[in-house]
C-alpha cells in the first residue's frame, strides 16, 4: 500500500492508481468472501452447538475493519443464538425437564 501511494506522487501516477484500485478491489472481494463464510458458519449454529467456533470468532475479528460487514455478522450471530434459545425453550415446554 505504501509503495502504491509513493507511485501516486511520481510520474507513474496512472500505474500507481491502477495498482491501488486493484488492491482495493481485491481487499473488498476478500472481505465479501469472509462475510459470506461467517454467514454460513452462523447458519450452522444450532441448539446442540449454540456457541460460535474459534474460526467464526476469528472471522468476526477480521471483519471489524469493515463496519457494515462486522455489524451484519454480529446480527447473524445474535439471530442464530436467539433461534437456538427459542428451540431449546420449545423443547423444554413440550417434553419437560428432568423433573417433569
Secondary structure as UniProt FT lines:
FT   HELIX           2..8
FT   TURN            11..12
FT   HELIX           13..43
FT   HELIX           54..62
FT   HELIX           63..65
FT   HELIX           67..95
FT   TURN            98..99
//
